[in-house]
Amino acid sequence: MSENKTSPAPSAPPGAQPGTAAAMQPFTPYQRLAAGLMALLQFTVVLDFMIMSPLGVMIMPALQMSSGEFGTAVSAYAFSAGIAGLLTAGFADRFDRKRLLLFFFGGFLLGTLWCGLATSFPSLLAARIVTGLFGGVIGSVIMAITADLFPPAQRGRVMGLLQGGFAASQVLGLPFSIYIASRFDWHAPFIAIVLFGLVAAVVIAVKLKPVNAHLGARGTGQHSAARHLLQTVRVSRQQLAFALTALLTTGGFMLMPFASAFVVHNVGIPLDHLPVIYLVTGICTLVFSPLIGRVADRVGAMPVFYVGCAITIATVAFYTHLGPSPLWVLIAVNVVMFVGIFSRMIPAQVTLAGVPAPEQRGSFNAINSALQQLAGGLASLVAGHIVHIGPDGHVNDFPLVGYVVIGSTLIAALLMRALVRGAPAVAATAAPASPAR
């Protein structure tokens, strides 16, 4: 059976860090195909998650939902995704990752179809829970496949491409979804996502090779799911990685829920100008994400991460204190802030991809994805208790949210340093774990 297994990505020498002095390795044609497919999936899943907020103005009156019920429906995805990640972590390394990906993507499409057919708040809530249960696991499988197929010297470019899928959902997905929703009905974007996702699923089923080399690693499948999960959680360096993920997630989820209200009522930007902000920011992110990945591969993940932290701290402090300002100022600040955020996320993902041994990648990424979702949901709740919306819609105490984001960024920088400094010893001891090395 070993002849059917894909070859794992070449491992870096013990102690080597991604993106250091060595020349960049070019992608093979199959690697380009696989990276494109993973970015396509990222685009689909992120769009499904993001589309709920802008559609709220249509969904709430159509289903006679209160703002509290709509907030529950939005957060239901994040919490169910987090729970699903924890439940699947124990057996995520026991199967061919391609089959696992297709299984969860199929469930995700069924949940999205249910959203497109929902006619009441309970129905929509149940649909979002189902969608989160399946969609929340897809990101962790994508990360595991990426780590299996791409060596450390190539991961910066791949992570940049995956983050480009996130940006494309803003540039292409959100405007198109809002357009067809206004042209037809709020259900239409969900149906469109399902149709697009079916095409992506067929391409993946036909073109992506089995990703099962990890099944030959020592210890895979020899323990119960609970013990495998416990073994993954007990590794101290992986605990550092989990904490880093939770902190990096905090920033975006604390700022995002109140960003549109802050822009309209505090900064004074008309509501009909919001699509322009999303569009320009998304285009710039789409351009900068691959460039950030290439720089991370060339000069190393750590310098890029620290620069991203510095940019994030400066722009968040400025952004959360903004008063009435012209549109171009807000767009410029928004673009720079997102460049800072992605300059943290991409090198962090490159580093995190090299933390677990191959036989623990599925479990590690499932737990990591779960913590990301749960931390995001918790951050949104905390932000909701910090800010207060005035009678005129003005967002009060928004700078306090900025201070929390800045504090989490500083702590994340310290954790990243500790994570990287612990790499040589881990790499040296982990090397014998995979017979393919």
N, C-alpha and C positions, 0 to 999 in steps of 0.2 A: 504493500500500500504506500510505501514511502515515495514511489515514483510520482504520485499525484500531488505531492505536497509542494507548495511554493517555497522558494529559497528565501530565508530571512534576509533582511537588509544587513549589509556588512556592519560589523560592530567597530566602534572606535577603539583605539588602544586604551588600556587602563589609564584613567586620569585625564584623557583628552576631553576637551570641551568642544561643543558644536561651534563651527564657524571660526576656528582659529586658523593660524597662518597658512594651512594647506590650501591649494588652489581649489576652486569650486568644481564639483563633479557635475558633468552634464546629465540630464535626464535621458533615459532610454525612451523609445516610442511608447512602450507599455506603461512606463511610469508617468509619462505625460497624460496618457489616457486615464489611468487610475486617479491621478490628481484632479483632472477635469471632472470625473464622475463624482468624486468626493465633494468638490466645490459645488456641483450641481445639487447634490443632496443637501448640503449646508444651506444653499439658497432656498430650497423648498421648505425645510423645517423652520428656518429663521423667519421666513415670510409668514408662515402660518401662525407663529407666535406673535409677531409684531403687528399683524393686521387687525387684531382685536381692538387695540386702543383707538386708532383713527376711525374705525367703523362704529365706535360707541355712540356717536351722535345719531346714527341711523338705527342701531340695534335697540337702544333703550326705549324710544317711543314705539317702535314696531312690536316689541315684546312686552311693553308696559312694565319695564324694569326700573327700579330705583338705582341711584348711583351706587349704593351699597351692594345691591345684587350684582350690578355689572362688575364692580371691583372684585367681588367674590368669584365671578366667572373667569376673570382675567388671572387672578392668583391661583385658581384651582389647577391650571396647567402646570405652574411652577412647582407646587407642592406635590401633585401626583407624579410629576417627572422625577422629583427627588426621591420619593418613596420607591418608584420603579427601579431607579438606579441602585438603591440599596438591596432590593429584593433580587435583582439579577446579578449582582456582583459575585455571588458565590459560584455560579456556574458559567460565567461569561467566557472563561478560558477553556471550556470543555467541548466547544463546537467550532466548526469551520466559521470564521468570522464573516465570510460572504453570506452563508446561509442565515446566520444570526441577523445580519444587516437586512436581508430581504424579509425575514419574518417580522421584525419590528417596523420596517418601513411599510409593509402591508397593513399592519394594525394601525399605524399612523394615518394612512390614507383612508381606512374605514372610519376612524374617528373624525377626520376632516370632512368626509362625506356626511357624517351625522350632523356636524356643525352646519353644513350647507342645507340640511333638511329640517333643522330645528325650528319649532314654531312656538316655543314657550321657554321661560326661564329654566324650569327643571330640566327640560330636554337639552338646552344649550349647556347647562352646567354639567350634566352627565357626559355630553359629547366632549367638552373640554377636558374632563377628567380622563376619559378614555384616550383622547389624543395625547395628553401628557404622559400617560402610562407607557405608551409606545414611543412617542417622539422624543421623550427625555432620555431614552437609552441610545438613540441613533448617534448622537454626538460622541458618546464614549466609544462606540464601535468604530466610528470614523477615525478617531484618534488612535485606536489600537491598530487599525489597518495601516494608517499612515506610518506609525512607528515600525511596523513589520516590513513595509515595502520600501522605505526610504532610510538610508543611513544618516547619522547625525549631520554630516556635511551638507545634506540636501534639505534638511527639515525646515530651515528658516524660510526658504522659497516656497515650500509646500504650505506651511502655516500662513504665509502671506497670501497665498492663493485662496486658502480656505476662508480667511478673513475677508478676502475680496468677494466671496460668496455672500457674506453678511452685508457688505456695502452694496452689492448688486441688488439685494432685496430692497434696499432703500431707493436706489436709483431707478430700477426698472419695476420691481414688484409692487411697492407701495403706491406710486402714482397710477399704474395700470389697474391695480385692485380698486382704488378709490374711484377711478373713472368708470369701470364696469359696474361698480356698486351703485353709483349715481345714475348710470344709464339704465340699469335693469332693477337690481334689488340687492340688499346686503348679503344675501345667500350666494350671489354669483361668484365673488372672489374665492370662496371655499371650493365651489364646484370646479373652478378653473385650476386651482392648486391640485385637486385630485386628478384631473385630466393630464396636467403637466407631469405629475408624479408617476402616473401609470407609464408614460413614455420613458421616464428615467429608470423605473424599475425594470422594464423590458431590456433596456440597454445594459444595465448592470448585470442582469441575469445572463445575458448572452456574451458580453465582452469581458467582464471581470473574472479573473481566474480564482480558483479556491485559495483562501488565505488560511492555511492550516498547518504551517510549519511549526507553530508553537505546540501542537499536539504531541510532537515527539520529544519535547523537553522533559527533563527529569522531574517527576512529581506531579505532572499534569494528570488530573483525573484519578489520582490515588487517594484523595481525601474527600470527605463529605463537603457539600457546598458551604456549610457553616464553618468548617475548619479552614477551608480555603479562604473564606472571607476574613476570618480571624488572623490567619497568617499574613494577609495583605495589610491589615490594619496595624498589626504589631510592629512592623518595620518602622524604626524611628525616623528615618529619612523620608519615608512615604507619609508619615504623619506631618512632617514639615511641609511637604508638597500639598497636602490637603488644606492645611491652614493658609498657605499662600493663595490657593485657588479661592477660598472663601473671602479673603481680604480683597483680592483683585476684583471679585464680582461685586463687592459692596458699592463701589463708586458709581457704576453705571445704573444700578437698580435704585440707588437713593436719589439720583438726579432725574432719571427718566420720567417717573410718574407725574411730576409737577412741572416738567420743562415747558410744555405747551402753554399752560396757564401762566407761568412766570414770564414767558416771552410776550404773550399778549397783554397781560395786565400790569406787569412791572416794567418791561422794556418798551412797551407801547407799539409793538409790531402788529399790524392788522391781521386778523385771522386768515384772510385769503392769501397772505404772503407766506404762510407756513410751508406749503408745498415747495416753494422756491428754496427755503432753508434746507429742507430734507434733500432736495435734488442736488443742490450745489455741494452740500456736505457729503452726500453719498458718492458723487462723482469724484471728489477729491480723495475720499477714503479708498475708492476703487483704484485710483492711480497710485496712492502712496503705500497701500498695503503690500503689494509685491516688491516695491522698492525697499521697504523696511525689512522684508524677509531676506532680500539679497544682501543688504548691509549686515544683517545678523549672521548670515553664512560667511561673509567675508571678514568682518572684524571681531565677531564673537557676540554671543547673546548678552553678556553682562553690560558692556558699554552702552548698547542700544537700550537695554532695560533702564539703566540709571538715567539716561537722557530722557526717556519717556516719563519717568517719575518726576523729573524736574519740570518738564513741560506741563504735565498734568497738574502739579501743585500750583504753578504760576497761573495757569489759565482757569482752573477751578476757583481760585481765590478771586480772580478778576470777574469771572462770569457770574458768580453768585452774588456779587455786589453791584451788578449792572443796574443802572436806572434807565430812564428814557434815552434811547439811542437810535441812530439811523440803522437801516437794514444791513448796510455793508459792514458796519462794525460788528453786529451780532454774527453775521455769516463768517467773518474773519476769525472771531474768537471761537466759534463753534468748530470750524475746520481745524484750527491749531489744537484745540482741546481733544478732538478725535484723533489727530495724529499722535498726540501724547498718549492717549489711551491705547491705541493699537501698537505704539512703540513699547508699551509694557506687555500687552497681551501676547504678541507674536513671539518675542524672545522667551517669555515665561512658558509658553506652550512648547517651544523647542526644548527647553530645559526639562520640563515635566515629562516629555516623551521619552527621555533617556533615564528616568528614575527607576521604573519597575523592570524586573527581569521579564523576558518574553512570555514565560508561563504565567505571569501575574498581570500582564498588560490589560487584558479584558476586565479583570476584577478591579484593578487600580483605576482604570478610566471610568468604569461604572460608578465607583464610589466618588471619584472626583467630580463627575457630572452631577451626581445626586447632591453633593455638597454645594456645587455651583447653583443649582436650582433652589435648594433650601435657603442658602445664604441670600440669594436674590429676593426670594419671597420675604424673608425676615427683614432685609434692608428696606424694602418697600414699606413694610409695616412700621419700622422705626422712623423712617422719614415722614410717614403720615402722622406720627405723634409729635414730631419736632415742629413741622410747619403748621401754620394756621391760615386759612383762607378768609379774608375779610369780606364784608358785605358787598364791596365793589369788585370782588374777584382777586384783589391784590394778595400775592403770596407773601405772608409774613414769616420772618425767621429763616428764610432760605439760606442766608450766610452760615447759619449754624450747621446746616446739612453739608455745606462746603467744608467747614472745619473738620467734620467727621470723616469726610472723604480724604482730606489732606492727611489726617492722622493715620488712617488705614493705609494710605500710600507709603508713608514713612515706615510703618511697621512691616509692610510687604517688602520694602527694599532690604530691610535687615534679614527677613526670612529668606529672601532670594540669595543673599550673600552666604548665609549659613547652609543653604541647600547646595550651592555650587562648591563650597569649601569641603563638603562631605562627599563629593563625587569620587575622588580618586580611590579611597578605601573601599567604597561600595562597588565601583567598577572592577576592582581587582578581585574582590571576593565573589562577585556575581558571574565572572567570566566562565567558570566551569559549568554553570547551570545549564547552558544550552549546548547540546552535542554538535550543533551546526557550526560552532565558532572555530 
